[in-house]
Amino acid sequence: MRFAEDRPGNPWPNDMQISVEECWPPLITLLCVRRAGRLETDPVPRPAPEPDPGSSRRPENLDVDDAVRCWLSEWHRAWTHFDAASVAVRAPDEATQHLLDTLSDDELWQAFSTWPSDFWDSGIDRDACDRWRASMAAPVGELPEHRAVSALAAAWRAGLTTVIQLPYVGYFAHRINREHLVVSATTRRDPELYNRALES
């Protein structure tokens, strides 16, 4: 987002641009399948509210230990989308070039995508997951960022470009790198908590 008006006394710096990811689909999907599969994946925080699994059912032949390992691996891989180093334009190393030369497009997608794999397609009610994701949009009205401009501008000057909102319980704030700050919906919607998160 960027404040369009240029007027005296406007606290929003003219060149400040901040992106907000309210409910990034790969992470939300993984939270949904964790709930549907009743997987224990500590220390990843629980969402509030928990997603309604709808008609989702854990497959009868699911190896739960394997599913947990797969979930945690994909959860960590999904976060690489926000790794500043991953978006730098550079020549592929030898191993990457080998994959580019030998894998099909579908195989390359599985190797490099930060989206959940087809492993989770069985037994998942996608419509229920989509409804949960849609319920997370910020209420219509003034954006939380407009109530925390001073702290937001200071964080932006220190390198912040993106705020990632997840439906975690209570106050949550974690700066995963110079450019990205993760906050809970509760944190972002409460001016005092949001200022505290931005200043941390």
C-alpha positions, 0 to 999 in steps of 0.5 A: 500500500501507498498513501496517495495524497500529498499534503502538508502534515501527512505522516505517511512518507511519500515514497513508503510502500508496504505490502500486507499479506493478510492470509497467504494461501500456502500457509493457510492451506497448511494450517487447514490440512493440519487441523483436518488431519489432526496433526501435532506440529509443535512449535507452530502456533495454533490459529484462532479460531481453528478452521472448520474442517468441513467434510475433511477426513484423515485418510485411513491409511495415513502414516501420521509420523510421515504426515507430520514430517511432511507437514513440517518440511512443507511449512518451512519450505513455504516460508522461503517465499519470504526469503530475500535471498531467494528473489535475487536474480542470479545464475543457477548453481550446478545442482540447480542447473542439473534439475533444470536440464533433467526434470519435467515442468511438473517435477520442477514445480514440485521441487521449487514451489513453496505451495503445499504438495499433492500429498494433502489432496486426499480427504481435504474439504477445499471449500471449507479451507477457502471459506476460512481463508476468506473470513480473515480479511480485515474489516472494511474501513480504515486500514490498521497501518493508518493508525500506526504510521509513525512506527510503520515509517520507522520500521520501513526506514529500517528495511521493512517492506512486508507485513504477514498476518496469520490467525495466531492466538493473541499477541504475536510478532516475529521479524523473520528477516529485515524485510518481513514481519509476521504478526497475528490478526489480533496484533495488527488490529490493535493499535497498541499491539501493532505499534509494539510489534513494529517497534520490536 
